[in-house]
């Protein structure tokens, strides 16, 4: 899924529609149970972390000696972060809180990746 997001096939209109749909899912889940500010910020941070890890992975050489280790880190670190986040969530309406946390993580990834690839303005 990340490869599609970063590909040329995913244009600005598709990215905008996905962001709006994601915000609607987060909003509808917040009607059931609202995710706290701390969990929202941690989820947004996870999305930004996934983008930064992907950028670092792209900078490594294809046959570098640390490439396989970094691939494992790229997969394991966000998963561990997610597991910790899920276990810390309150137990009431956990499905709505988990959907919001996933949504905020994806939104964090979307915003950071869109901002980092925007056209530079010349003054």
MOPAC internal coordinates of N, CA, C and O (Angstrom, degrees):
PM7 1SCF
backbone

  N    0.0000 0     0.00 0     0.00 0    0    0    0
  C    1.4476 1     0.00 0     0.00 0    1    0    0
  C    1.5226 1   110.56 1     0.00 0    2    1    0
  O    1.2310 1   120.82 1   142.55 1    3    2    1
  N    1.3159 1   116.05 1   -37.45 1    3    2    1
  C    1.4697 1   118.58 1   178.94 1    5    3    2
  C    1.5242 1   111.30 1   -64.58 1    6    5    3
  O    1.2310 1   120.81 1   144.94 1    7    6    5
  N    1.3202 1   116.05 1   -35.06 1    7    6    5
  C    1.4667 1   118.74 1   179.85 1    9    7    6
  C    1.5255 1   110.75 1   -63.70 1   10    9    7
  O    1.2310 1   120.18 1   142.19 1   11   10    9
  N    1.3362 1   117.27 1   -37.81 1   11   10    9
  C    1.4623 1   119.89 1   176.75 1   13   11   10
  C    1.5170 1   110.67 1   -65.96 1   14   13   11
  O    1.2310 1   120.31 1   137.48 1   15   14   13
  N    1.3286 1   117.01 1   -42.52 1   15   14   13
  C    1.4671 1   120.91 1  -178.27 1   17   15   14
  C    1.5325 1   111.20 1   -61.07 1   18   17   15
  O    1.2310 1   120.37 1   141.11 1   19   18   17
  N    1.3112 1   116.90 1   -38.89 1   19   18   17
  C    1.4574 1   120.99 1  -177.90 1   21   19   18
  C    1.5350 1   113.10 1   -89.28 1   22   21   19
  O    1.2310 1   119.85 1   176.67 1   23   22   21
  N    1.3334 1   117.90 1    -3.33 1   23   22   21
  C    1.4618 1   120.24 1  -178.23 1   25   23   22
  C    1.5287 1   111.39 1   -82.91 1   26   25   23
  O    1.2310 1   121.50 1   -10.37 1   27   26   25
  N    1.3176 1   114.73 1   169.63 1   27   26   25
  C    1.4594 1   121.09 1   177.68 1   29   27   26
  C    1.5268 1   111.57 1   -73.28 1   30   29   27
  O    1.2310 1   119.90 1   160.64 1   31   30   29
  N    1.3289 1   117.79 1   -19.36 1   31   30   29
  C    1.4647 1   121.68 1   179.01 1   33   31   30
  C    1.5245 1   112.05 1   -66.28 1   34   33   31
  O    1.2310 1   120.52 1   151.76 1   35   34   33
  N    1.3111 1   116.60 1   -28.24 1   35   34   33
  C    1.4630 1   121.53 1  -179.34 1   37   35   34
  C    1.5255 1   107.95 1   -91.25 1   38   37   35
  O    1.2310 1   120.96 1   -86.07 1   39   38   37
  N    1.3240 1   115.76 1    93.93 1   39   38   37
  C    1.4698 1   120.05 1  -177.06 1   41   39   38
  C    1.5317 1   111.05 1   -84.72 1   42   41   39
  O    1.2310 1   120.47 1     3.00 1   43   42   41
  N    1.3164 1   116.70 1  -177.00 1   43   42   41
  C    1.4613 1   122.06 1  -176.34 1   45   43   42
  C    1.5191 1   112.48 1   -62.25 1   46   45   43
  O    1.2310 1   120.29 1   141.94 1   47   46   45
  N    1.3301 1   117.05 1   -38.06 1   47   46   45
  C    1.4589 1   120.20 1  -178.39 1   49   47   46
  C    1.5263 1   111.03 1   -66.64 1   50   49   47
  O    1.2310 1   120.28 1   137.92 1   51   50   49
  N    1.3173 1   117.07 1   -42.08 1   51   50   49
  C    1.4625 1   120.47 1   178.12 1   53   51   50
  C    1.5232 1   109.91 1   -63.89 1   54   53   51
  O    1.2310 1   120.26 1   137.13 1   55   54   53
  N    1.3140 1   117.10 1   -42.87 1   55   54   53
  C    1.4596 1   120.69 1   179.35 1   57   55   54
  C    1.5267 1   111.38 1   -62.78 1   58   57   55
  O    1.2310 1   120.44 1   139.73 1   59   58   57
  N    1.3267 1   116.76 1   -40.27 1   59   58   57
  C    1.4575 1   120.32 1   178.40 1   61   59   58
  C    1.5241 1   111.01 1   -64.56 1   62   61   59
  O    1.2310 1   120.07 1   134.43 1   63   62   61
  N    1.3296 1   117.47 1   -45.57 1   63   62   61
  C    1.4648 1   121.19 1   179.76 1   65   63   62
  C    1.5282 1   110.53 1   -61.96 1   66   65   63
  O    1.2310 1   120.07 1   136.69 1   67   66   65
  N    1.3249 1   117.48 1   -43.31 1   67   66   65
  C    1.4629 1   120.52 1   178.86 1   69   67   66
  C    1.5283 1   111.67 1   -63.35 1   70   69   67
  O    1.2310 1   120.21 1   139.98 1   71   70   69
  N    1.3197 1   117.21 1   -40.02 1   71   70   69
  C    1.4705 1   120.32 1   178.21 1   73   71   70
  C    1.5264 1   111.29 1   -65.25 1   74   73   71
  O    1.2310 1   120.14 1   138.16 1   75   74   73
  N    1.3266 1   117.34 1   -41.84 1   75   74   73
  C    1.4638 1   120.60 1   179.10 1   77   75   74
  C    1.5226 1   110.91 1   -65.76 1   78   77   75
  O    1.2310 1   120.13 1   135.46 1   79   78   77
  N    1.3326 1   117.35 1   -44.54 1   79   78   77
  C    1.4639 1   120.70 1   178.06 1   81   79   78
  C    1.5267 1   111.36 1   -61.92 1   82   81   79
  O    1.2310 1   120.50 1   140.22 1   83   82   81
  N    1.3057 1   116.66 1   -39.78 1   83   82   81
  C    1.4504 1   121.17 1   178.28 1   85   83   82
  C    1.5336 1   110.94 1   -63.94 1   86   85   83
  O    1.2310 1   120.67 1   138.40 1   87   86   85
  N    1.3156 1   116.32 1   -41.60 1   87   86   85
  C    1.4691 1   119.81 1   177.50 1   89   87   86
  C    1.5226 1   111.32 1   -64.31 1   90   89   87
  O    1.2310 1   119.87 1   143.55 1   91   90   89
  N    1.3205 1   117.84 1   -36.45 1   91   90   89
  C    1.4629 1   121.08 1   176.91 1   93   91   90
  C    1.5335 1   111.30 1   -65.33 1   94   93   91
  O    1.2310 1   120.26 1   140.16 1   95   94   93
  N    1.3270 1   117.12 1   -39.84 1   95   94   93
  C    1.4713 1   120.37 1   177.24 1   97   95   94
  C    1.5233 1   109.78 1   -64.60 1   98   97   95
  O    1.2310 1   120.02 1   135.47 1   99   98   97
  N    1.3090 1   117.56 1   -44.53 1   99   98   97
  C    1.4658 1   121.18 1   179.47 1  101   99   98
  C    1.5265 1   110.04 1   -62.02 1  102  101   99
  O    1.2310 1   120.28 1   136.64 1  103  102  101
  N    1.3194 1   117.07 1   -43.36 1  103  102  101
  C    1.4662 1   121.47 1  -179.52 1  105  103  102
  C    1.5245 1   111.19 1   -64.06 1  106  105  103
  O    1.2310 1   120.33 1   136.65 1  107  106  105
  N    1.3268 1   116.98 1   -43.35 1  107  106  105
  C    1.4639 1   119.23 1  -179.32 1  109  107  106
  C    1.5256 1   111.44 1   -67.06 1  110  109  107
  O    1.2310 1   119.72 1   144.49 1  111  110  109
  N    1.3100 1   118.14 1   -35.51 1  111  110  109
  C    1.4643 1   120.67 1   176.20 1  113  111  110
  C    1.5267 1   111.27 1   -70.51 1  114  113  111
  O    1.2310 1   120.18 1   148.30 1  115  114  113
  N    1.3115 1   117.26 1   -31.70 1  115  114  113
  C    1.4633 1   121.04 1   178.98 1  117  115  114
  C    1.5236 1   111.42 1   -68.84 1  118  117  115
  O    1.2310 1   120.12 1   159.01 1  119  118  117
  N    1.3269 1   117.37 1   -20.99 1  119  118  117
  C    1.4659 1   120.32 1   175.21 1  121  119  118
  C    1.5296 1   111.13 1   -69.21 1  122  121  119
  O    1.2310 1   120.27 1   151.87 1  123  122  121
  N    1.3334 1   117.10 1   -28.13 1  123  122  121
  C    1.4648 1   121.51 1   178.76 1  125  123  122
  C    1.5249 1   109.81 1   -82.05 1  126  125  123
  O    1.2310 1   120.52 1   127.01 1  127  126  125
  N    1.3309 1   116.62 1   -52.99 1  127  126  125
  C    1.4649 1   122.81 1   179.19 1  129  127  126
  C    1.5191 1   107.84 1  -151.89 1  130  129  127
  O    1.2310 1   120.60 1   -47.09 1  131  130  129
  N    1.3111 1   116.46 1   132.91 1  131  130  129
  C    1.4576 1   120.50 1  -176.21 1  133  131  130
  C    1.5254 1   110.86 1   -92.01 1  134  133  131
  O    1.2310 1   121.18 1   -50.12 1  135  134  133
  N    1.3208 1   115.34 1   129.88 1  135  134  133
  C    1.4618 1   121.53 1   177.66 1  137  135  134
  C    1.5232 1   108.55 1   -74.92 1  138  137  135
  O    1.2310 1   120.28 1   -42.16 1  139  138  137
  N    1.3127 1   117.07 1   137.84 1  139  138  137
  C    1.4633 1   120.47 1  -178.03 1  141  139  138
  C    1.5375 1   110.66 1   -69.05 1  142  141  139
  O    1.2310 1   121.41 1   -18.80 1  143  142  141
  N    1.3030 1   114.91 1   161.20 1  143  142  141
  C    1.4604 1   121.26 1  -178.85 1  145  143  142
  C    1.5321 1   111.14 1   -60.93 1  146  145  143
  O    1.2310 1   120.09 1   140.86 1  147  146  145
  N    1.3217 1   117.44 1   -39.14 1  147  146  145
  C    1.4683 1   120.59 1  -178.84 1  149  147  146
  C    1.5276 1   110.98 1   -63.00 1  150  149  147
  O    1.2310 1   120.44 1   134.66 1  151  150  149
  N    1.3400 1   116.76 1   -45.34 1  151  150  149
  C    1.4583 1   119.61 1   178.92 1  153  151  150
  C    1.5303 1   111.43 1   -67.47 1  154  153  151
  O    1.2310 1   120.53 1   145.57 1  155  154  153
  N    1.3257 1   116.60 1   -34.43 1  155  154  153
  C    1.4682 1   119.84 1   177.90 1  157  155  154
  C    1.5209 1   110.78 1   -64.13 1  158  157  155
  O    1.2310 1   120.56 1   135.32 1  159  158  157
  N    1.3192 1   116.53 1   -44.68 1  159  158  157
  C    1.4657 1   120.74 1  -179.88 1  161  159  158
  C    1.5277 1   110.80 1   -66.86 1  162  161  159
  O    1.2310 1   120.33 1   140.26 1  163  162  161
  N    1.3399 1   116.97 1   -39.74 1  163  162  161
  C    1.4700 1   119.48 1   177.80 1  165  163  162
  C    1.5249 1   110.55 1   -64.47 1  166  165  163
  O    1.2310 1   120.16 1   141.57 1  167  166  165
  N    1.3153 1   117.31 1   -38.43 1  167  166  165
  C    1.4695 1   120.74 1   179.06 1  169  167  166
  C    1.5257 1   110.91 1   -67.93 1  170  169  167
  O    1.2310 1   120.15 1   136.69 1  171  170  169
  N    1.3238 1   117.31 1   -43.31 1  171  170  169
  C    1.4656 1   120.33 1   176.44 1  173  171  170
  C    1.5261 1   110.54 1   -61.04 1  174  173  171
  O    1.2310 1   120.75 1   140.23 1  175  174  173
  N    1.3297 1   116.18 1   -39.77 1  175  174  173
  C    1.4612 1   120.80 1   177.34 1  177  175  174
  C    1.5207 1   112.48 1   -62.78 1  178  177  175
  O    1.2310 1   120.36 1   143.22 1  179  178  177
  N    1.3327 1   116.93 1   -36.78 1  179  178  177
  C    1.4593 1   120.08 1   177.28 1  181  179  178
  C    1.5214 1   110.69 1   -63.82 1  182  181  179
  O    1.2310 1   120.21 1   138.41 1  183  182  181
  N    1.3170 1   117.20 1   -41.59 1  183  182  181
  C    1.4637 1   120.39 1   177.40 1  185  183  182
  C    1.5167 1   111.78 1   -61.42 1  186  185  183
  O    1.2310 1   120.71 1   136.88 1  187  186  185
  N    1.3314 1   116.24 1   -43.12 1  187  186  185
  C    1.4642 1   119.99 1   177.61 1  189  187  186
  C    1.5272 1   110.84 1   -65.43 1  190  189  187
  O    1.2310 1   120.42 1   142.43 1  191  190  189
  N    1.3333 1   116.79 1   -37.57 1  191  190  189
  C    1.4619 1   121.06 1   178.48 1  193  191  190
  C    1.5211 1   111.41 1   -63.57 1  194  193  191
  O    1.2310 1   120.05 1   138.42 1  195  194  193
  N    1.3270 1   117.51 1   -41.58 1  195  194  193
  C    1.4650 1   120.92 1   178.72 1  197  195  194
  C    1.5286 1   109.86 1   -61.41 1  198  197  195
  O    1.2310 1   120.36 1   138.49 1  199  198  197
  N    1.3316 1   116.91 1   -41.51 1  199  198  197
  C    1.4757 1   119.80 1   178.39 1  201  199  198
  C    1.5299 1   110.64 1   -64.40 1  202  201  199
  O    1.2310 1   120.43 1   135.26 1  203  202  201
  N    1.3236 1   116.78 1   -44.74 1  203  202  201
  C    1.4694 1   119.75 1  -179.28 1  205  203  202
  C    1.5260 1   111.32 1   -64.70 1  206  205  203
  O    1.2310 1   120.13 1   140.06 1  207  206  205
  N    1.3347 1   117.36 1   -39.94 1  207  206  205
  C    1.4606 1   119.91 1   177.42 1  209  207  206
  C    1.5295 1   111.00 1   -63.67 1  210  209  207
  O    1.2310 1   120.40 1   141.44 1  211  210  209
  N    1.3156 1   116.84 1   -38.56 1  211  210  209
  C    1.4682 1   120.08 1   178.37 1  213  211  210
  C    1.5272 1   110.66 1   -65.51 1  214  213  211
  O    1.2310 1   120.10 1   139.53 1  215  214  213
  N    1.3245 1   117.41 1   -40.47 1  215  214  213
  C    1.4534 1   120.42 1   178.61 1  217  215  214
  C    1.5194 1   111.04 1   -64.44 1  218  217  215
  O    1.2310 1   120.30 1   139.60 1  219  218  217
  N    1.3264 1   117.04 1   -40.40 1  219  218  217
  C    1.4662 1   120.33 1   176.94 1  221  219  218
  C    1.5260 1   111.24 1   -65.13 1  222  221  219
  O    1.2310 1   120.88 1   140.57 1  223  222  221
  N    1.3254 1   115.92 1   -39.43 1  223  222  221
  C    1.4637 1   120.23 1   179.18 1  225  223  222
  C    1.5275 1   110.69 1   -62.13 1  226  225  223
  O    1.2310 1   120.13 1   140.34 1  227  226  225
  N    1.3180 1   117.36 1   -39.66 1  227  226  225
  C    1.4603 1   121.13 1   179.86 1  229  227  226
  C    1.5231 1   112.26 1   -67.50 1  230  229  227
  O    1.2310 1   120.29 1   152.55 1  231  230  229
  N    1.3273 1   117.04 1   -27.45 1  231  230  229
  C    1.4585 1   120.72 1  -179.42 1  233  231  230
  C    1.5244 1   112.93 1   -78.88 1  234  233  231
  O    1.2310 1   120.73 1   159.89 1  235  234  233
  N    1.3322 1   116.21 1   -20.11 1  235  234  233
  C    1.4595 1   119.17 1   178.49 1  237  235  234
  C    1.5194 1   110.13 1   -72.20 1  238  237  235
  O    1.2310 1   120.76 1   -28.55 1  239  238  237
  N    1.2742 1   116.16 1   151.45 1  239  238  237
  C    1.4610 1   120.49 1   176.44 1  241  239  238
  C    1.5200 1   109.48 1   -69.98 1  242  241  239
  O    1.2310 1   120.89 1   -29.18 1  243  242  241
  N    1.3234 1   115.90 1   150.82 1  243  242  241
  C    1.4664 1   121.22 1  -177.88 1  245  243  242
  C    1.5200 1   112.01 1   -62.73 1  246  245  243
  O    1.2310 1   119.82 1   144.52 1  247  246  245
  N    1.3057 1   117.95 1   -35.48 1  247  246  245
  C    1.4656 1   121.54 1  -178.02 1  249  247  246
  C    1.5217 1   112.11 1  -110.92 1  250  249  247
  O    1.2310 1   120.51 1  -155.78 1  251  250  249
  N    1.3177 1   116.64 1    24.22 1  251  250  249
  C    1.4577 1   120.23 1  -178.76 1  253  251  250
  C    1.5148 1   111.77 1   -67.32 1  254  253  251
  O    1.2310 1   120.53 1   -23.25 1  255  254  253
  N    1.3153 1   116.59 1   156.75 1  255  254  253
  C    1.4551 1   121.09 1  -176.44 1  257  255  254
  C    1.5217 1   111.95 1   -71.93 1  258  257  255
  O    1.2310 1   119.45 1   157.65 1  259  258  257
  N    1.3267 1   118.65 1   -22.35 1  259  258  257
  C    1.4515 1   121.50 1  -179.36 1  261  259  258
  C    1.5224 1   112.93 1   -99.31 1  262  261  259
  O    1.2310 1   119.50 1  -177.00 1  263  262  261
  N    1.3090 1   118.56 1     3.00 1  263  262  261
  C    1.4636 1   122.15 1  -173.96 1  265  263  262
  C    1.5249 1   112.58 1   -62.79 1  266  265  263
  O    1.2310 1   119.25 1   135.42 1  267  266  265
  N    1.3106 1   119.03 1   -44.58 1  267  266  265
  C    1.4673 1   120.75 1  -178.58 1  269  267  266
  C    1.5256 1   110.86 1   -68.77 1  270  269  267
  O    1.2310 1   120.27 1   143.05 1  271  270  269
  N    1.3045 1   117.09 1   -36.95 1  271  270  269
  C    1.4606 1   120.28 1   176.71 1  273  271  270
  C    1.5127 1   111.97 1   -66.08 1  274  273  271
  O    1.2310 1   120.75 1   141.81 1  275  274  273
  N    1.3134 1   116.17 1   -38.19 1  275  274  273
  C    1.4510 1   119.02 1   179.03 1  277  275  274
  C    1.5205 1   111.12 1   -71.29 1  278  277  275
  O    1.2310 1   119.83 1   146.80 1  279  278  277
  N    1.3361 1   117.93 1   -33.20 1  279  278  277
  C    1.4602 1   120.75 1   174.83 1  281  279  278
  C    1.5218 1   110.33 1   -60.60 1  282  281  279
  O    1.2310 1   120.56 1   136.62 1  283  282  281
  N    1.3153 1   116.53 1   -43.38 1  283  282  281
  C    1.4640 1   120.43 1   178.09 1  285  283  282
  C    1.5239 1   110.59 1   -64.46 1  286  285  283
  O    1.2310 1   120.33 1   137.29 1  287  286  285
  N    1.3195 1   116.97 1   -42.71 1  287  286  285
  C    1.4568 1   121.06 1   178.31 1  289  287  286
  C    1.5198 1   111.13 1   -62.52 1  290  289  287
  O    1.2310 1   120.55 1   139.43 1  291  290  289
  N    1.3171 1   116.56 1   -40.57 1  291  290  289
  C    1.4545 1   121.76 1  -179.78 1  293  291  290
  C    1.5228 1   111.02 1   -62.11 1  294  293  291
  O    1.2310 1   119.90 1   147.01 1  295  294  293
  N    1.3138 1   117.80 1   -32.99 1  295  294  293
  C    1.4604 1   121.19 1   179.78 1  297  295  294
  C    1.5280 1   111.91 1   -87.50 1  298  297  295
  O    1.2310 1   120.00 1   135.90 1  299  298  297
  N    1.3184 1   117.61 1   -44.10 1  299  298  297
  C    1.4626 1   121.80 1  -172.20 1  301  299  298
  C    1.5254 1   112.59 1   -75.04 1  302  301  299
  O    1.2310 1   119.49 1   137.68 1  303  302  301
  N    1.3123 1   118.57 1   -42.32 1  303  302  301
  C    1.4588 1   121.13 1  -175.81 1  305  303  302
  C    1.5232 1   112.86 1   -59.49 1  306  305  303
  O    1.2310 1   118.82 1   130.57 1  307  306  305
  N    1.3309 1   119.85 1   -49.43 1  307  306  305
  C    1.4714 1   117.74 1   176.50 1  309  307  306
  C    1.5302 1   113.33 1   -64.41 1  310  309  307
  O    1.2310 1   119.99 1   145.43 1  311  310  309
  N    1.3324 1   117.62 1   -34.57 1  311  310  309
  C    1.4712 1   119.93 1   178.73 1  313  311  310
  C    1.5218 1   111.42 1   -64.68 1  314  313  311
  O    1.2310 1   120.16 1   136.49 1  315  314  313
  N    1.3147 1   117.30 1   -43.51 1  315  314  313
  C    1.4712 1   121.28 1   178.44 1  317  315  314
  C    1.5197 1   109.60 1   -64.29 1  318  317  315
  O    1.2310 1   120.46 1   136.93 1  319  318  317
  N    1.3158 1   116.72 1   -43.07 1  319  318  317
  C    1.4630 1   121.70 1   178.39 1  321  319  318
  C    1.5266 1   109.32 1   -59.03 1  322  321  319
  O    1.2310 1   120.25 1   136.85 1  323  322  321
  N    1.3498 1   117.13 1   -43.15 1  323  322  321
  C    1.4553 1   122.25 1   179.32 1  325  323  322
  C    1.5148 1   111.47 1   -63.28 1  326  325  323
  O    1.2310 1   120.10 1   133.81 1  327  326  325
  N    1.3129 1   117.42 1   -46.19 1  327  326  325
  C    1.4579 1   120.63 1  -179.52 1  329  327  326
  C    1.5260 1   111.22 1   -60.40 1  330  329  327
  O    1.2310 1   120.34 1   136.71 1  331  330  329
  N    1.2961 1   116.96 1   -43.29 1  331  330  329
  C    1.4656 1   120.56 1   177.59 1  333  331  330
  C    1.5216 1   110.14 1   -62.21 1  334  333  331
  O    1.2310 1   120.47 1   135.82 1  335  334  333
  N    1.3035 1   116.70 1   -44.18 1  335  334  333
  C    1.4622 1   121.20 1  -179.65 1  337  335  334
  C    1.5239 1   111.26 1   -63.20 1  338  337  335
  O    1.2310 1   120.11 1   137.56 1  339  338  337
  N    1.3216 1   117.39 1   -42.44 1  339  338  337
  C    1.4648 1   121.17 1  -178.71 1  341  339  338
  C    1.5309 1   110.92 1   -66.70 1  342  341  339
  O    1.2310 1   120.05 1   139.36 1  343  342  341
  N    1.3270 1   117.52 1   -40.64 1  343  342  341
  C    1.4541 1   119.71 1  -179.62 1  345  343  342
  C    1.5269 1   112.48 1   -70.35 1  346  345  343
  O    1.2310 1   119.66 1   158.37 1  347  346  345
  N    1.3117 1   118.26 1   -21.63 1  347  346  345
  C    1.4584 1   121.33 1   178.73 1  349  347  346
  C    1.5245 1   113.26 1   -85.99 1  350  349  347
  O    1.2310 1   120.00 1   168.35 1  351  350  349
  N    1.3336 1   117.60 1   -11.65 1  351  350  349
  C    1.4582 1   120.69 1  -179.04 1  353  351  350
  C    1.5284 1   110.69 1   -68.11 1  354  353  351
  O    1.2310 1   120.41 1   -33.06 1  355  354  353
  N    1.3384 1   116.83 1   146.94 1  355  354  353
  C    1.4711 1   119.51 1   173.76 1  357  355  354
  C    1.5290 1   110.59 1   -61.21 1  358  357  355
  O    1.2310 1   120.09 1   -27.61 1  359  358  357
  N    1.3302 1   117.43 1   152.39 1  359  358  357
  C    1.4601 1   121.03 1  -174.06 1  361  359  358
  C    1.5276 1   113.83 1   -81.23 1  362  361  359
  O    1.2310 1   119.79 1   158.92 1  363  362  361
  N    1.3213 1   118.01 1   -21.08 1  363  362  361
  C    1.4548 1   119.44 1   179.65 1  365  363  362
  C    1.5288 1   109.97 1   -78.69 1  366  365  363
  O    1.2310 1   120.31 1   -51.97 1  367  366  365
  N    1.3220 1   117.02 1   128.03 1  367  366  365
  C    1.4737 1   124.41 1  -177.87 1  369  367  366
  C    1.5237 1   111.31 1    56.22 1  370  369  367
  O    1.2310 1   120.72 1  -136.05 1  371  370  369
  N    1.3119 1   116.22 1    43.95 1  371  370  369
  C    1.4603 1   121.16 1  -175.86 1  373  371  370
  C    1.5307 1   111.44 1   -62.84 1  374  373  371
  O    1.2310 1   119.33 1   147.77 1  375  374  373
  N    1.3199 1   118.88 1   -32.23 1  375  374  373
  C    1.4694 1   121.09 1  -179.92 1  377  375  374
  C    1.5254 1   110.91 1   -63.37 1  378  377  375
  O    1.2310 1   120.19 1   138.54 1  379  378  377
  N    1.3311 1   117.23 1   -41.46 1  379  378  377
  C    1.4710 1   120.16 1   179.76 1  381  379  378
  C    1.5286 1   110.24 1   -69.06 1  382  381  379
  O    1.2310 1   120.57 1   141.30 1  383  382  381
  N    1.3089 1   116.51 1   -38.70 1  383  382  381
  C    1.4666 1   120.25 1   179.26 1  385  383  382
  C    1.5264 1   110.98 1   -67.77 1  386  385  383
  O    1.2310 1   120.73 1   140.91 1  387  386  385
  N    1.3477 1   116.21 1   -39.09 1  387  386  385
  C    1.4620 1   119.51 1   178.09 1  389  387  386
  C    1.5252 1   111.35 1   -65.88 1  390  389  387
  O    1.2310 1   120.28 1   138.54 1  391  390  389
  N    1.3123 1   117.07 1   -41.46 1  391  390  389
  C    1.4699 1   119.70 1   177.37 1  393  391  390
  C    1.5260 1   111.52 1   -62.58 1  394  393  391
  O    1.2310 1   120.54 1   140.67 1  395  394  393
  N    1.3163 1   116.57 1   -39.33 1  395  394  393
  C    1.4612 1   119.39 1   176.97 1  397  395  394
  C    1.5225 1   111.21 1   -65.89 1  398  397  395
  O    1.2310 1   120.45 1   137.54 1  399  398  397
  N    1.3240 1   116.74 1   -42.46 1  399  398  397
  C    1.4646 1   119.69 1   179.86 1  401  399  398
  C    1.5294 1   110.72 1   -63.61 1  402  401  399
  O    1.2310 1   120.39 1   137.27 1  403  402  401
  N    1.3279 1   116.86 1   -42.73 1  403  402  401
  C    1.4700 1   120.18 1   176.55 1  405  403  402
  C    1.5214 1   109.72 1   -63.61 1  406  405  403
  O    1.2310 1   120.73 1   136.54 1  407  406  405
  N    1.3222 1   116.21 1   -43.46 1  407  406  405
  C    1.4698 1   120.27 1   179.54 1  409  407  406
  C    1.5151 1   112.46 1   -61.13 1  410  409  407
  O    1.2310 1   120.29 1   136.34 1  411  410  409
  N    1.3272 1   117.06 1   -43.66 1  411  410  409
  C    1.4635 1   119.32 1   178.52 1  413  411  410
  C    1.5212 1   111.76 1   -66.60 1  414  413  411
  O    1.2310 1   120.05 1   145.28 1  415  414  413
  N    1.3255 1   117.51 1   -34.72 1  415  414  413
  C    1.4655 1   119.72 1   176.98 1  417  415  414
  C    1.5244 1   111.04 1   -64.91 1  418  417  415
  O    1.2310 1   121.03 1   134.37 1  419  418  417
  N    1.3185 1   115.63 1   -45.63 1  419  418  417
  C    1.4633 1   119.68 1   178.85 1  421  419  418
  C    1.5259 1   110.14 1   -65.60 1  422  421  419
  O    1.2310 1   120.41 1   140.32 1  423  422  421
  N    1.3258 1   116.82 1   -39.68 1  423  422  421
  C    1.4647 1   120.15 1   177.74 1  425  423  422
  C    1.5252 1   111.01 1   -63.66 1  426  425  423
  O    1.2310 1   120.32 1   140.92 1  427  426  425
  N    1.3343 1   117.00 1   -39.08 1  427  426  425
  C    1.4632 1   120.10 1   176.13 1  429  427  426
  C    1.5130 1   111.66 1   -61.31 1  430  429  427
  O    1.2310 1   120.63 1   137.42 1  431  430  429
  N    1.3217 1   116.40 1   -42.58 1  431  430  429
  C    1.4643 1   120.95 1   176.42 1  433  431  430
  C    1.5205 1   110.46 1   -62.58 1  434  433  431
  O    1.2310 1   120.42 1   133.79 1  435  434  433
  N    1.3299 1   116.80 1   -46.21 1  435  434  433
  C    1.4622 1   121.04 1  -179.05 1  437  435  434
  C    1.5217 1   111.64 1   -59.35 1  438  437  435
  O    1.2310 1   120.52 1   131.14 1  439  438  437
  N    1.3198 1   116.61 1   -48.86 1  439  438  437
  C    1.4679 1   120.44 1  -175.92 1  441  439  438
  C    1.5241 1   111.18 1   -65.34 1  442  441  439
  O    1.2310 1   120.32 1   134.33 1  443  442  441
  N    1.3227 1   116.99 1   -45.67 1  443  442  441
  C    1.4656 1   119.82 1  -178.85 1  445  443  442
  C    1.5277 1   110.92 1   -65.77 1  446  445  443
  O    1.2310 1   120.29 1   139.31 1  447  446  445
  N    1.3299 1   117.06 1   -40.69 1  447  446  445
  C    1.4682 1   118.95 1  -178.71 1  449  447  446
  C    1.5304 1   111.50 1   -70.83 1  450  449  447
  O    1.2310 1   120.08 1   142.67 1  451  450  449
  N    1.3099 1   117.45 1   -37.33 1  451  450  449
  C    1.4736 1   120.17 1   177.93 1  453  451  450
  C    1.5213 1   109.66 1   -66.22 1  454  453  451
  O    1.2310 1   120.40 1   136.26 1  455  454  453
  N    1.3234 1   116.83 1   -43.74 1  455  454  453
  C    1.4607 1   120.19 1  -178.90 1  457  455  454
  C    1.5265 1   111.60 1   -65.15 1  458  457  455
  O    1.2310 1   120.28 1   140.05 1  459  458  457
  N    1.3160 1   117.08 1   -39.95 1  459  458  457
  C    1.4648 1   119.43 1  -177.33 1  461  459  458
  C    1.5245 1   112.42 1   -71.48 1  462  461  459
  O    1.2310 1   119.68 1   159.04 1  463  462  461
  N    1.3346 1   118.21 1   -20.96 1  463  462  461
  C    1.4646 1   121.23 1  -179.12 1  465  463  462
  C    1.5206 1   113.06 1  -108.93 1  466  465  463
  O    1.2310 1   120.19 1  -165.45 1  467  466  465
  N    1.3197 1   117.24 1    14.55 1  467  466  465
  C    1.4632 1   118.93 1  -179.68 1  469  467  466
  C    1.5098 1   110.40 1   -74.20 1  470  469  467
  O    1.2310 1   121.32 1   -21.11 1  471  470  469
  N    1.3103 1   115.08 1   158.89 1  471  470  469
  C    1.4704 1   120.38 1   179.20 1  473  471  470
  C    1.5299 1   108.92 1   -71.75 1  474  473  471
  O    1.2310 1   120.66 1   -46.26 1  475  474  473
  N    1.2886 1   116.34 1   133.74 1  475  474  473
  C    1.4686 1   121.11 1  -179.93 1  477  475  474
  C    1.5276 1   109.37 1   -76.27 1  478  477  475
  O    1.2310 1   121.71 1   -38.68 1  479  478  477
  N    1.3115 1   114.33 1   141.32 1  479  478  477
  C    1.4654 1   119.74 1   177.79 1  481  479  478
  C    1.5154 1   109.20 1   -92.55 1  482  481  479
  O    1.2310 1   120.94 1   -39.95 1  483  482  481
  N    1.2972 1   115.80 1   140.05 1  483  482  481
  C    1.4627 1   118.92 1   175.94 1  485  483  482
  C    1.5251 1   108.50 1  -105.23 1  486  485  483
  O    1.2310 1   120.85 1   -42.62 1  487  486  485
  N    1.2959 1   115.97 1   137.38 1  487  486  485
  C    1.4611 1   120.23 1  -177.79 1  489  487  486
  C    1.4864 1   111.03 1   -98.97 1  490  489  487
  O    1.2310 1   120.10 1   180.00 1  491  490  489

